[in-house]
Amino acid sequence: MTGLAIANDKLVTFNRNRISRYDRIPFVTDPGFGTGATTRQNVAEDHGSIAKRAVVPFSVGLPNSRCFYLSNRGPFVTDAYRTIPIGADLDWDKLFINYAAISGAVAVNWPKYRVIILCLPSAGSTVNDFALIYHYDPSHAKRGAEIGKWTGPIDIRIACAAVSHEAALETRLFLGDSRANGQVYLEDNGATDAGQFTNASGDVNWEVETGDVPIGSPTRQTFLGNAFVSLEDTGDYDGTFLTAVDRSDTELEQPLENLTPNEDSTEIVGTTSVTRKKGRTYVAGIYEMASHLRVHLKASGHGTRRHVVSIETEGEDRGPRR
């Protein structure tokens, strides 16, 4: 088997020369489990996937969920019922590709820009050193049912890729280098190694980010006032404090006012003495109407300054939403 994915809520399996759809997968508790109760349908019997890491599910708008894959004929997509060639604007036979190493090709879906990045080895190369970009936005329509267009090639050298989802409904792309140094790169960072843990001063880079936390009632307006941030250790905090007041809102940096440091305290809980180490508290003014709140702190610093004790905000109900 060279691939496994979901398209239109159906399980699709890939071999080098076959693609199958499973309409019914038995539970392990079913009496027929293991005795042919699975319903399998053939989607294609003349080709399949030749690169395990180039099988990528994506969507061009429900109910049009598809799966991208790379066959020996070039790039295809399937909706679990048919296969659609998408290389009409690619002169695939004459590209400078090392077909002996194409089984190591890598594809990744980057929904932030509605593209699939297909990384391939050039002639004479055994590693993926260039990429073709497939734009699958519905506005990029071609003949028949085909959707999308290609751009590239671009120079890139990767062994693997991953997309991580962010709180603001955006996504980031990470690329793992195929060289022996094993560096990891982040989009828009150029050649900066996103896998690093220290900066030039030797301090530890760190950040804390919440999700989009609902504020108050969905039918009421809430006004956010001051935010209070307490960090362990009474040393100065020289980092950045950002907030966003809606799930689609851009994060804005909030200036922090340095307040008097809190002292350590000891509390008795039952028969147990609990030491609570506090630190310096900072205040920032948000002063915005909010439906949600996202908080993001990032800095570089030694030791205990990486410990966030608490983040508190003032909120005032301003009546029904209009």
Residue pairs with C-beta under 8 A, 6 or more apart in sequence:
1 13
1 14
1 15
2 14
2 15
2 16
2 48
2 49
2 50
2 51
2 52
2 55
3 12
3 13
3 14
3 48
3 49
3 52
3 55
3 69
4 11
4 12
4 13
4 14
4 55
5 11
5 12
5 14
5 55
5 56
5 57
5 67
5 69
6 12
6 57
6 65
6 67
7 57
7 65
7 66
7 67
7 78
7 79
7 80
8 63
8 64
8 65
8 66
8 79
8 80
8 81
9 65
10 21
10 22
10 23
10 80
11 21
11 22
11 25
12 19
12 20
12 21
12 22
12 43
12 67
12 78
12 80
13 19
13 20
13 22
14 48
14 49
14 55
14 69
15 48
15 49
16 48
16 49
16 50
16 72
17 45
17 46
17 47
17 48
18 42
18 44
18 45
18 48
19 42
19 43
19 44
19 47
19 48
19 49
19 69
19 78
19 83
20 40
20 41
20 42
20 43
21 40
21 41
21 42
21 43
21 80
21 81
22 38
22 39
22 40
22 41
23 39
23 40
23 41
24 37
24 38
24 39
25 38
26 32
26 33
26 37
26 38
27 33
30 37
43 78
43 80
43 81
43 82
43 83
44 78
44 83
47 71
47 72
47 73
47 76
47 83
48 69
48 71
49 55
49 69
49 70
49 71
50 70
50 71
50 72
50 102
50 103
51 69
51 70
51 102
51 103
51 104
51 105
51 106
51 107
52 103
53 104
53 105
53 106
53 107
53 160
54 68
54 69
54 70
54 105
54 106
54 107
54 118
55 67
55 68
55 69
55 70
55 107
56 67
56 68
56 69
56 107
56 108
56 109
56 116
57 65
57 66
57 67
57 68
57 109
58 65
58 66
58 67
58 68
58 109
58 111
58 116
58 136
59 65
59 66
60 66
60 136
60 137
60 138
60 147
60 148
61 138
64 79
65 79
66 77
66 78
66 79
67 77
67 78
67 79
67 80
68 75
68 76
68 77
68 86
68 107
68 109
68 116
68 134
69 75
69 76
69 77
69 78
70 76
70 102
70 105
70 107
70 118
73 85
73 87
73 92
74 85
74 87
74 90
74 92
75 85
75 86
75 87
75 90
75 92
75 118
75 134
76 83
76 84
76 85
76 86
76 87
77 83
77 84
77 86
78 84
84 145
84 146
85 146
86 134
86 146
86 148
87 150
88 142
88 143
88 146
89 142
89 149
89 150
90 132
90 150
96 122
96 123
97 120
97 121
97 122
97 123
98 121
98 122
98 123
98 124
98 125
98 126
101 121
101 125
101 126
101 127
102 120
102 121
104 121
104 126
104 127
104 128
105 118
105 119
105 120
105 121
105 128
106 118
106 119
106 128
106 158
106 159
106 160
106 161
107 116
107 117
107 118
107 119
108 116
108 117
108 161
108 162
108 163
108 173
109 115
109 116
109 163
110 116
110 117
110 163
110 171
110 173
111 163
111 171
112 170
112 171
112 172
112 173
113 135
114 135
114 136
114 137
115 133
115 134
115 135
115 136
116 133
116 134
116 136
117 131
117 132
117 133
117 134
117 156
117 161
117 173
118 131
118 132
118 133
118 134
119 128
119 130
119 131
119 156
119 158
119 161
120 128
120 130
120 131
120 132
121 127
121 128
121 129
122 129
122 130
127 157
127 159
127 178
128 156
128 157
128 158
128 159
128 178
129 155
129 156
129 157
130 152
130 153
130 154
130 155
130 156
131 152
131 153
131 154
131 156
131 158
132 150
132 151
132 152
132 153
133 150
133 151
133 152
133 154
134 148
134 149
134 150
135 148
135 149
135 150
135 151
136 147
136 148
137 147
137 148
138 147
140 147
140 148
140 149
141 147
142 148
142 149
156 175
157 177
157 178
157 179
158 175
158 176
158 177
158 178
159 176
159 177
159 178
160 175
160 176
161 173
161 174
161 175
161 176
162 173
162 174
162 176
163 171
163 172
163 173
163 174
164 171
164 172
164 174
165 171
166 172
167 209
167 210
167 211
167 212
167 294
168 212
168 244
168 247
168 248
168 249
168 250
168 251
168 294
169 247
169 248
172 186
172 187
173 186
173 187
174 184
174 185
174 186
174 187
174 194
175 184
175 185
176 182
176 183
176 184
176 185
177 183
177 184
177 185
182 195
183 193
183 195
184 193
184 194
184 195
185 191
185 192
185 193
185 194
186 192
186 194
196 205
197 204
197 205
198 204
198 205
199 205
199 300
201 300
203 300
203 301
203 302
204 300
204 301
204 302
204 306
205 298
205 299
205 300
206 298
206 299
206 300
206 301
206 306
207 296
207 297
207 298
207 299
208 295
208 296
208 297
208 298
208 308
209 294
209 295
209 296
209 297
210 293
210 294
210 295
210 296
210 311
211 294
212 244
212 246
212 247
212 292
212 293
212 294
213 292
213 293
213 294
214 291
214 292
215 222
215 224
215 245
215 290
215 291
215 292
215 293
215 315
216 222
216 315
216 317
218 291
218 321
219 320
219 321
220 317
220 318
220 319
220 320
220 321
221 289
221 317
221 318
221 319
221 320
221 321
221 322
222 289
222 290
222 291
222 315
222 316
222 317
222 318
223 287
223 288
223 289
223 290
223 315
223 316
223 318
224 245
224 286
224 287
224 288
224 289
224 290
224 293
224 313
224 314
224 315
225 285
225 286
225 287
225 313
225 314
225 315
225 316
226 283
226 284
226 285
226 286
226 313
226 314
227 241
227 243
227 254
227 283
227 284
227 285
227 286
227 295
227 311
227 312
227 313
227 314
228 281
228 282
228 283
228 310
228 311
228 312
228 313
229 237
229 241
229 256
229 281
229 282
229 283
229 284
229 297
229 308
229 310
229 311
230 262
230 278
230 279
230 280
230 281
230 282
230 308
230 309
230 310
230 311
231 237
231 279
231 280
231 281
231 282
231 305
231 307
231 308
231 309
232 277
232 278
232 279
232 304
232 305
232 307
232 308
232 309
233 279
233 280
233 303
233 304
233 305
233 307
234 261
234 262
234 279
234 280
235 280
235 301
235 305
236 258
236 280
237 256
237 258
237 280
237 282
237 299
237 301
237 305
238 299
238 300
238 301
239 297
239 298
239 299
239 300
239 301
240 253
240 296
240 297
240 298
240 299
241 253
241 254
241 256
241 282
241 284
241 295
241 296
241 297
242 251
242 252
242 253
242 254
242 295
242 296
242 297
242 298
243 251
243 252
243 254
243 284
243 286
243 293
243 294
243 295
243 296
244 250
244 251
244 252
244 292
244 293
244 294
244 296
245 286
245 288
245 289
245 290
245 291
245 292
245 293
245 294
246 290
246 291
246 292
247 291
247 292
247 294
249 294
251 294
251 296
254 284
254 285
254 286
255 284
256 282
256 283
256 284
257 282
257 283
257 284
258 280
258 282
259 280
259 281
259 282
259 283
260 281
261 278
261 279
261 280
261 281
262 278
262 279
262 280
262 281
263 278
264 275
264 276
264 277
264 278
265 275
265 276
265 278
266 273
266 274
266 275
266 276
267 273
267 274
267 276
268 274
277 304
278 309
279 304
279 305
279 307
279 309
286 313
289 318
290 315
293 313
295 311
297 308
299 305
